[in-house]
């Protein structure tokens, strides 16, 4: 039996009003439309649900049973729809984000803390991950990645300035070993590499020369998926590591690390907040976009 749920909802309104005219006025349709809907529902179910007179409508035994069973469910559906609709009016609810571990500005603390203070009814659920996956399939509201890694069918909003990657080491390592004059010389050095997970080849270090990009496949003595560990090992003199300049900035500023090969390290587009569609954007996500978007100019 293929039951029209809209017809069930109309039947409940007729049962509430006990009058076709009143039900029609409540729904903003004609009396005949109500009558036809109830008649089709009765034909589908094979039994009369209402007794009609020129003055009123009463329920048959089958109609009373149907009304008693479905009326609470219809009321719950209406309440659930109203609750969901209310989310379109104000920024509230849980906002799930998948964020790259190297998005330093985004994860530094003040940006997210400022949003939470401005929108206390939004709960941020942040997964820090460098895995590439479909945020829609995994039920995330948005993600943060380098622009070059974002699928073209996503909406992307810049949340950082241009970035660049640097090779760095400790002053002690620089004093003990002749630093490379060209990126290809790195293969003769102790290196600290990154890979997203076990079983995956270490990341190839990317450079550019005379406008042409190239990569160097170093052979790391240390390999990890943790940029903090990479930085600590480099500060301890364990070797040369490679990563985002923003990550190393505090250590370069206080002299714990020194940069090399900077002439081979061009800038590139930075990090973007990305999400699947502008259509019917939830207020919690709209508020977050407005908060983290990089100012123009």
C-alpha positions in Angstrom: 0.0 0.0 0.0 1.5 3.4 -1.1 0.2 5.9 1.5 0.5 9.6 0.7 2.0 11.1 3.9 0.7 14.5 3.0 -2.8 13.1 2.8 -2.3 11.7 6.3 -1.3 15.1 7.5 -4.4 16.7 5.9 -6.6 14.0 7.4 -5.3 14.8 10.9 -6.1 18.5 10.4 -9.7 17.5 9.3 -9.9 15.4 12.4 -8.8 18.3 14.5 -11.2 20.8 13.0 -14.1 18.4 12.4 -15.0 20.5 9.4 -13.8 20.6 5.8 -14.2 24.3 5.4 -12.2 25.1 8.6 -9.5 22.6 7.5 -9.4 24.3 4.1 -9.0 27.8 5.6 -6.2 26.5 7.9 -4.3 25.1 5.0 -5.1 27.9 2.5 -6.7 25.6 0.0 -10.2 25.0 -1.3 -12.8 22.8 0.4 -13.0 20.6 -2.7 -9.2 20.0 -2.6 -9.5 18.8 1.0 -12.5 16.5 0.1 -10.6 15.0 -2.9 -7.5 14.3 -0.8 -9.6 12.5 1.9 -11.5 10.6 -0.7 -8.2 9.4 -2.4 -6.8 8.4 1.0 -9.9 6.4 1.7 -9.8 4.7 -1.7 -6.1 3.8 -1.1 -6.8 2.3 2.4 -10.1 0.7 1.2 -12.1 2.0 4.1 -14.1 5.1 5.1 -12.3 7.4 7.5 -14.9 10.2 8.0 -18.6 10.6 7.9 -19.6 13.8 6.1 -22.7 15.9 6.5 -23.5 19.4 5.3 -22.7 20.7 8.8 -19.9 18.7 10.2 -17.4 15.8 9.9 -17.1 12.9 12.3 -14.6 10.1 12.3 -15.5 6.5 11.6 -14.0 3.7 13.8 -11.2 3.3 11.3 -10.7 7.1 11.2 -10.6 7.3 15.0 -8.0 4.5 15.2 -5.8 6.1 12.4 -6.0 9.5 14.1 -5.0 8.1 17.5 -2.0 6.3 16.0 -0.7 9.0 13.7 -1.6 12.3 15.3 1.3 12.2 17.9 3.8 11.3 15.2 2.6 14.2 13.0 2.9 16.5 15.9 6.4 15.3 16.6 7.4 15.8 12.9 6.0 19.3 12.9 8.0 20.0 16.1 11.2 18.5 14.7 10.8 20.6 11.5 10.3 23.7 13.5 13.3 23.0 15.6 15.4 22.4 12.5 14.1 25.5 10.9 15.0 27.6 13.9 18.7 26.7 13.2 18.3 28.9 10.1 17.6 31.9 12.3 20.7 32.0 14.6 24.2 30.6 14.8 24.0 27.6 17.1 24.6 23.9 17.2 27.7 21.8 16.5 30.1 22.8 13.8 32.4 19.9 12.6 35.7 20.9 11.0 38.6 18.9 9.5 41.8 21.0 9.7 45.3 20.4 8.3 47.8 20.1 11.1 50.1 22.7 9.5 47.4 25.5 9.3 49.3 27.4 12.0 47.2 30.7 12.0 44.0 28.8 12.1 45.0 26.4 14.9 47.0 28.9 17.0 44.2 29.5 19.4 43.1 33.2 19.3 41.1 32.8 16.0 39.0 29.9 17.3 38.7 31.3 20.8 37.5 34.6 19.4 34.8 32.8 17.4 33.6 30.9 20.5 33.4 34.1 22.5 31.3 35.8 19.7 29.0 32.8 19.2 28.6 30.9 22.5 25.8 28.8 21.1 28.1 27.1 18.5 30.2 24.1 19.7 33.3 23.6 17.6 34.3 20.0 17.0 37.7 20.0 15.3 39.6 17.1 13.9 43.2 17.8 13.1 44.2 15.6 10.2 46.3 15.5 7.1 44.4 12.7 5.5 42.6 13.6 2.3 38.9 12.5 2.3 35.4 13.6 1.3 34.2 16.0 4.1 30.6 15.6 2.9 30.7 11.8 3.1 32.3 12.0 6.6 29.7 14.5 7.8 32.0 17.5 8.3 30.6 21.0 7.8 33.8 22.4 6.4 37.6 21.8 6.2 40.8 23.7 6.1 43.6 22.7 3.6 46.1 24.3 1.3 44.3 25.6 -1.8 46.1 23.2 -4.2 44.6 20.2 -2.4 41.0 21.3 -2.5 38.6 19.7 -5.0 37.3 22.1 -7.7 33.7 21.6 -6.9 34.1 23.0 -3.4 33.6 26.7 -2.3 36.9 27.9 -0.9 37.5 31.0 1.3 41.1 32.2 2.0 42.0 32.1 5.7 45.8 32.8 5.5 48.2 34.9 3.6 50.6 33.4 1.0 52.8 30.6 2.4 56.2 29.1 1.6 58.1 26.1 2.8 61.6 26.3 4.2 64.4 23.9 5.0 65.7 24.6 8.5 68.2 23.2 11.0 69.7 24.2 14.4 72.7 26.6 14.5 74.7 23.6 16.0 74.0 21.4 13.0 74.9 24.4 10.7 78.2 24.8 12.5 79.1 21.1 12.3 78.1 20.5 8.7 78.5 22.5 5.5 75.0 23.5 4.6 73.7 22.7 1.1 74.0 25.4 -1.6 71.4 23.7 -3.8 68.4 21.6 -2.8 69.8 18.5 -4.5 72.7 18.6 -2.0 70.1 17.6 0.7 70.4 14.0 -0.1 73.9 14.0 1.5 72.5 15.4 4.8 70.7 14.0 7.8 67.1 14.8 7.2 63.9 14.7 9.3 61.0 13.9 7.0 57.2 13.8 7.1 54.7 11.2 5.9 50.9 11.1 6.6 50.8 7.5 7.9 52.9 4.3 8.0 53.4 2.6 4.7 53.4 5.9 2.7 56.6 7.2 1.1 58.0 10.3 2.8 57.0 13.7 1.4 59.2 14.9 -1.4 60.6 18.4 -0.5 59.5 20.9 -3.1 61.5 23.8 -4.5 61.7 26.1 -7.5 64.6 27.4 -9.7 64.3 29.9 -12.5 60.5 29.6 -12.3 60.5 25.8 -12.6 59.3 23.6 -9.7 61.1 20.4 -8.8 61.1 18.0 -5.8 63.9 16.3 -3.9 63.4 12.8 -2.5 65.5 13.0 0.6 66.3 9.9 2.6 65.2 10.8 6.1 66.9 9.4 9.2 63.7 10.3 11.1 60.2 10.1 9.6 57.0 11.0 11.4 53.6 12.5 10.9 54.0 15.0 13.7 55.4 18.4 12.7 56.0 19.3 16.4 58.3 16.3 16.7 60.1 17.3 13.5 60.6 20.8 14.8 61.9 19.5 18.2 64.3 17.1 16.5 65.7 19.9 14.3 66.1 22.2 17.3 68.0 19.4 19.0 70.5 19.3 16.1 69.2 15.9 14.7 69.2 17.2 11.1 67.5 19.3 8.5 63.7 19.4 8.3 61.3 21.0 5.9 57.9 22.6 6.5 55.8 25.7 6.5 57.5 29.0 7.4 54.7 29.8 9.8 55.5 26.7 11.8 59.1 27.6 12.2 58.7 31.4 12.6 59.0 31.4 16.4 62.1 29.2 16.4 63.7 31.3 13.6 62.9 34.5 15.6 64.6 33.2 18.8 67.6 31.6 17.1 66.8 28.0 17.8 66.6 27.3 14.0 68.2 28.8 10.9 66.8 28.8 7.4 68.7 27.7 4.2 68.0 27.6 0.5 65.5 30.5 0.7 66.2 31.5 -2.9 64.7 28.2 -3.9 61.6 28.6 -1.7 58.9 30.6 -3.6 55.6 31.6 -2.1 52.3 30.0 -3.0 48.6 30.2 -2.2 47.9 29.5 1.5 45.1 27.8 3.4 41.4 27.9 2.6 38.3 27.1 4.5 36.2 24.9 2.1 32.7 23.6 2.1 30.3 22.1 -0.5 27.6 24.7 -1.3 26.5 28.2 -0.8 22.8 27.1 -1.0 20.9 27.4 2.3 24.1 27.9 4.3 23.6 27.2 8.0 24.0 30.3 10.1 26.7 28.6 12.3 28.8 28.1 9.2 28.1 31.5 7.7 29.1 33.1 11.0 32.3 31.0 11.0 33.2 32.0 7.5 32.7 35.6 8.2 34.9 35.3 11.3 37.9 33.4 9.8 37.9 34.9 6.3 41.1 36.7 5.5 40.4 40.5 5.3 40.6 42.0 1.8 43.4 44.4 0.9 
